[in-house]
């Protein structure tokens, strides 16, 4: 117990540095935590940022400042943060310019990207350079799914409402009569332009609420379903958990905090799945304490080892006892790893939610009752553990 508390204290404390091997351990965990990697290919202003905004909920300013150069012609955005990525976006720039050579990007991204998302504005038919860039990328990994997103549908039929309900199925091979002729022709022309280079076609129109469209996320659900179908199982789970966690959220702090909690919970689950008993009892404090510091910064609340201990004491030590019991099951092949991952996921998720509960109360001018905080933690733990087992049972 003292070793675990020492690890927590060292990571949370603003005056003490983390153990020298913690960064290497966390870096290794990141490589083992399923984070879907989407390779975005398309012209500037073709809707790539809108897709990222829709999938993550991050605003345009945060997305713009979050991109980091990756190669000479590409950049990378890891959501919610590079420290604990949940979704990973690779954006190739200059692909619409003559002379673009995708060789460097293929070398850098081909081993990483799970899905290629090609964006083409519905009324922009000059896509030759995009097609030429896509051809060698497709050749490099023919089995990797490519999704063609025909964007900005409103430009094909200005000032007119979109057909409802969303009518595009079967990759737009047969579009119903409810689709306006101009929209139908535009989509079909793009399908022909990229013939043989894509697996799924998803027309979308992701607009801002102030633009006045009845559905600002038109086709968004179709895109998300297509991505879930295209992703490998483990990576699909990550997107599902993010979708479930952020559904119908209104609290602005929590809306930004939940992706962080899900990201660290996924990392914790990777640590919990380590089949060697008791190893994750050392790894988890580093992951969880790093999450707490991240959340403290988000809420603008200083986090010291003393404050952390205050909240942790309110929650009790049941979490550690429960984890220790599950460690014994790791002597059972496979079963133990699954159980360890479930507990690590649920305990980290519940801890993150409990700290948000605490921070919100502090922001409102009071410290929550210890009994209420503990009750909230256990409610979140039970729901998270059940959700983890349900999701993994489905796939």
C-alpha positions in Angstrom: 0.0 0.0 0.0 2.8 2.4 0.9 4.4 1.8 -2.5 1.2 2.6 -4.3 0.6 5.8 -2.3 4.2 6.9 -2.9 3.7 6.5 -6.7 0.5 8.5 -6.5 2.1 11.2 -4.4 5.1 11.6 -6.6 3.1 12.0 -9.8 0.4 14.3 -8.3 2.7 16.5 -6.3 3.8 19.7 -8.0 7.1 19.7 -6.1 8.3 16.1 -6.8 9.1 14.7 -10.1 7.7 11.3 -11.3 9.7 8.1 -11.0 12.4 8.1 -13.7 10.8 5.1 -15.5 7.2 6.4 -15.4 7.4 8.3 -18.7 8.8 5.2 -20.4 6.1 3.1 -18.9 3.3 5.4 -19.9 4.8 5.7 -23.4 4.8 2.0 -23.7 1.1 1.9 -22.5 0.1 4.4 -25.2 1.4 2.1 -27.9 -0.7 -0.8 -26.5 -3.9 1.3 -26.0 -6.3 1.0 -29.0 -6.5 4.5 -30.4 -8.1 4.6 -33.9 -5.9 6.4 -36.5 -7.8 8.2 -39.3 -5.8 9.5 -42.3 -7.5 12.5 -43.8 -7.0 13.2 -47.5 -8.6 16.1 -49.3 -8.3 19.7 -50.4 -8.1 22.6 -48.0 -11.6 23.7 -47.0 -13.1 20.3 -48.0 -14.5 19.5 -44.6 -11.7 17.7 -42.8 -11.8 19.9 -39.7 -15.6 19.6 -39.6 -15.3 15.8 -39.5 -12.8 16.0 -36.6 -15.1 18.5 -34.8 -18.0 16.1 -35.2 -16.2 13.0 -34.0 -14.5 14.7 -31.0 -16.7 17.7 -30.0 -13.6 19.9 -29.9 -13.9 23.4 -31.2 -12.1 24.6 -34.3 -9.6 26.7 -32.3 -8.6 23.7 -30.2 -8.3 21.5 -33.2 -6.2 24.1 -35.0 -3.8 24.6 -32.1 -3.7 20.9 -31.4 -2.1 19.9 -34.8 1.6 19.3 -34.8 3.9 18.9 -37.8 4.6 15.3 -38.7 6.2 15.2 -42.1 7.0 18.0 -44.6 3.5 17.7 -46.0 1.5 16.5 -43.1 0.4 17.1 -39.5 -1.1 15.2 -36.6 -3.9 15.9 -34.1 -4.2 13.6 -31.1 -7.5 13.9 -29.2 -7.9 14.8 -26.4 -4.1 15.2 -25.9 -0.8 13.7 -27.1 -0.2 12.5 -23.5 -3.3 10.2 -23.6 -4.7 10.0 -27.1 -8.1 8.5 -27.7 -8.5 9.4 -31.4 -5.6 10.1 -33.8 -6.0 12.2 -37.0 -3.3 12.5 -39.7 -3.9 15.3 -42.1 -2.0 15.5 -45.4 -1.6 19.1 -46.6 -0.7 20.2 -50.1 -2.2 17.1 -51.6 -4.2 19.2 -54.1 -1.0 20.9 -55.4 0.8 19.7 -58.5 3.9 17.7 -57.8 2.8 16.4 -54.4 4.7 13.1 -53.7 3.0 10.9 -51.2 6.0 8.6 -50.7 7.1 10.3 -47.4 3.6 10.2 -46.0 3.1 6.6 -47.0 6.3 5.6 -45.2 5.3 7.5 -42.1 1.5 6.7 -42.0 1.0 3.4 -43.8 1.9 1.2 -40.7 -0.3 3.4 -38.5 -3.5 4.4 -40.2 -6.6 2.2 -39.8 -9.0 4.1 -42.1 -8.5 6.6 -44.9 -11.1 9.4 -45.1 -11.2 11.2 -48.4 -13.1 14.5 -48.4 -14.4 16.1 -51.6 -16.8 19.0 -51.8 -19.9 18.1 -53.6 -19.6 21.0 -56.2 -15.8 20.7 -56.6 -15.1 18.2 -59.4 -11.4 19.0 -59.9 -10.2 16.0 -57.9 -7.5 14.7 -60.2 -4.6 15.5 -57.8 -6.4 13.9 -54.9 -7.0 10.8 -56.9 -3.4 10.6 -58.0 -2.3 10.9 -54.4 -4.8 8.2 -53.3 -3.7 5.7 -55.9 -0.3 4.8 -54.3 -1.8 4.9 -50.8 -4.5 2.5 -51.8 -1.9 0.3 -53.5 0.3 0.2 -50.4 -2.5 -1.3 -48.3 -5.4 -2.5 -50.5 -7.3 -4.1 -47.6 -7.4 -0.9 -45.5 -10.9 0.7 -45.7 -11.2 4.0 -47.6 -14.3 6.2 -47.0 -15.2 8.8 -49.5 -17.0 11.7 -47.9 -18.9 13.9 -50.3 -19.2 17.1 -48.2 -21.0 20.5 -48.3 -24.2 19.0 -49.8 -26.0 22.3 -49.3 -24.0 23.8 -52.2 -25.8 21.5 -54.7 -29.2 22.7 -53.7 -28.9 26.2 -52.1 -31.4 27.3 -49.6 -33.4 24.1 -49.8 -33.8 21.5 -47.0 -32.0 18.2 -47.2 -34.0 15.1 -47.9 -35.2 13.6 -44.6 -34.8 11.0 -43.3 -31.2 10.6 -44.4 -31.6 8.6 -47.7 -28.1 7.4 -48.6 -27.5 3.7 -48.2 -25.5 1.0 -49.9 -22.7 3.4 -50.6 -25.1 5.5 -52.8 -25.3 2.9 -55.5 -29.1 3.5 -55.7 -30.4 6.9 -54.5 -34.1 7.4 -53.9 -36.2 10.0 -55.7 -36.2 12.1 -52.6 -32.6 13.1 -53.4 -32.6 16.3 -55.6 -31.3 15.7 -59.1 -28.4 18.2 -58.7 -27.3 16.5 -55.5 -27.6 13.0 -57.1 -25.5 14.0 -60.0 -22.8 15.5 -57.8 -22.5 12.4 -55.7 -22.5 10.1 -58.7 -19.8 12.2 -60.4 -17.5 11.9 -57.3 -18.2 8.1 -57.1 -17.1 7.8 -60.7 -14.0 10.0 -60.2 -12.8 7.8 -57.4 -14.0 4.5 -58.8 -11.9 1.6 -57.6 -10.3 3.6 -54.8 -12.9 3.6 -52.1 -14.9 1.1 -50.1 -17.7 3.3 -48.7 -19.3 6.5 -49.9 -20.9 8.7 -47.2 -22.5 12.1 -48.3 -22.4 14.5 -45.3 -23.1 18.2 -44.6 -21.6 19.2 -41.2 -22.5 22.8 -40.6 -22.5 25.3 -37.8 -25.8 25.7 -35.8 -25.9 29.4 -36.8 -25.9 28.4 -40.5 -29.6 27.7 -40.0 -29.9 24.1 -41.3 -32.4 21.8 -39.7 -29.8 19.2 -39.0 -26.2 20.7 -38.6 -24.8 17.1 -38.5 -26.5 15.8 -41.6 -25.1 12.4 -42.4 -22.9 12.4 -39.2 -24.5 9.2 -37.8 -24.0 7.5 -41.1 -20.3 8.4 -41.1 -19.9 7.2 -37.5 -21.6 3.9 -38.3 -19.5 3.4 -41.3 -16.3 4.1 -39.3 -17.5 1.6 -36.6 -18.0 -1.1 -39.3 -14.6 -0.3 -40.9 -12.5 -0.3 -37.7 -10.9 -3.4 -36.2 -12.7 -4.6 -33.1 -10.5 -3.2 -30.4 -10.4 0.2 -32.0 -14.1 0.2 -32.6 -14.5 -0.1 -28.8 -12.7 3.1 -28.3 -15.0 5.1 -30.5 -18.1 3.4 -29.0 -17.0 4.3 -25.5 -16.4 7.9 -26.5 -19.8 8.1 -28.1 -21.6 6.6 -25.1 -19.7 8.7 -22.6 -20.4 12.1 -24.3 -24.0 11.4 -25.5 -26.4 14.2 -24.6 -23.9 16.0 -22.3 -24.8 19.6 -21.5 -22.3 20.6 -18.8 -19.4 22.3 -20.6 -16.7 21.2 -18.1 -17.8 17.6 -18.2 -18.1 17.6 -22.0 -14.4 18.5 -22.2 -13.4 16.3 -19.3 -15.0 13.0 -20.4 -12.8 12.4 -23.4 -9.8 12.8 -21.1 -11.3 10.3 -18.6 -12.1 7.8 -21.4 -8.6 8.2 -22.8 -6.9 7.5 -19.5 -9.3 4.7 -18.7 -8.4 3.0 -21.9 -4.7 3.3 -21.0 -5.5 1.9 -17.6 -7.4 -1.0 -19.2 -4.2 -1.8 -21.2 -2.2 -1.8 -18.0 -4.9 -3.9 -16.3 -4.7 -6.5 -19.0 -1.1 -7.2 -18.4 -1.2 -11.0 -17.5 1.5 -10.8 -14.8 -0.2 -10.5 -11.4 0.3 -7.3 -9.4 2.2 -5.4 -12.1 -0.7 -3.1 -12.8 -1.0 -2.2 -9.1 2.2 -0.2 -9.7 1.2 1.1 -13.2 -2.3 2.2 -12.4 -1.4 4.9 -9.9 0.7 6.7 -12.4 -2.0 6.6 -15.0 -4.8 7.7 -12.6 -2.7 10.4 -11.0 -1.7 11.8 -14.3 -5.4 11.9 -15.3 -6.3 13.8 -12.1 -3.7 16.4 -12.8 -5.0 16.8 -16.3 -8.6 17.3 -15.0 -7.4 19.7 -12.3 -5.9 21.9 -15.1 -9.1 21.7 -17.1 -11.2 22.9 -14.1 -8.6 25.5 -13.1 -8.1 23.9 -9.7 -4.7 23.4 -8.2 -4.0 19.8 -7.4 -1.6 19.0 -4.6 -0.8 15.6 -3.0 -2.7 16.8 0.1 -5.8 17.6 -1.9 -5.5 14.3 -3.8 -5.2 12.4 -0.5 -8.3 14.3 0.9 -10.5 13.1 -2.0 -8.9 9.6 -2.1 -9.6 9.2 1.6 -13.2 10.2 1.1 -13.5 7.5 -1.6 -12.0 4.8 0.7 -9.7 2.0 -0.2 -12.3 -0.4 -1.6 -10.9 0.2 -5.1 -7.5 -1.2 -4.1 -8.9 -4.1 -2.3 -11.1 -5.0 -5.2 -8.2 -4.7 -7.6 -6.0 -6.9 -5.4 -8.7 -9.6 -5.4 -8.9 -9.6 -9.1 -5.1 -9.9 -9.4 -5.4 -13.4 -8.1 -7.5 -14.4 -11.1 -4.6 -13.5 -13.4 -3.2 -16.9 -12.7 -6.1 -18.1 -14.9 -5.2 -17.6 -18.6 -7.3 -15.0 -20.5 -10.0 -14.7 -17.8 -7.6 -12.9 -15.5 -6.5 -10.4 -18.1 -10.1 -9.5 -19.1 -11.1 -9.1 -15.4 -8.1 -7.0 -14.7 -8.8 -4.7 -17.7 -12.4 -4.3 -16.6 -11.5 -3.3 -13.1 -8.7 -0.9 -14.3 -11.1 0.7 -16.8 -14.0 1.0 -14.3 -11.9 2.3 -11.4 -10.1 4.9 -13.5 -13.3 6.1 -15.1 -15.1 6.3 -11.8 -12.2 8.1 -10.2 -12.1 10.6 -13.0 -15.9 11.2 -12.7 -15.6 11.5 -8.9 -12.9 14.2 -9.2 -15.1 16.1 -11.7 -17.9 15.9 -9.2 -15.4 17.3 -6.6 -14.1 20.0 -8.8 -17.5 21.1 -9.8 -18.5 21.4 -6.2 -15.4 23.5 -5.4 -16.2 25.8 -8.4 -19.6 26.3 -6.9 -18.1 27.3 -3.6 -18.4 24.2 -1.4 -16.7 20.9 -0.7 -18.9 17.9 -1.3 -19.9 15.6 1.5 -17.6 12.6 1.8 -20.5 10.2 1.9 -22.1 11.7 -1.3 -18.7 11.6 -3.1 -18.2 7.9 -2.2 -21.7 7.0 -3.3 -21.2 8.8 -6.6 -17.9 7.0 -7.2 -19.5 3.6 -6.6 -22.4 4.4 -8.9 -20.0 5.4 -11.6 -17.8 2.3 -11.0 -20.7 -0.1 -11.3 -22.0 1.5 -14.5 -18.6 1.7 -16.0 -17.8 -2.0 -15.2 -21.1 -3.1 -16.6 -20.6 -1.0 -19.8 -17.1 -2.4 -20.3 -18.3 -6.0 -20.0 -21.3 -5.3 -22.3 -19.2 -3.7 -25.0 -16.5 -6.4 -25.0 -19.2 -9.1 -24.9 -20.7 -7.7 -28.1 -17.5 -7.7 -30.1 
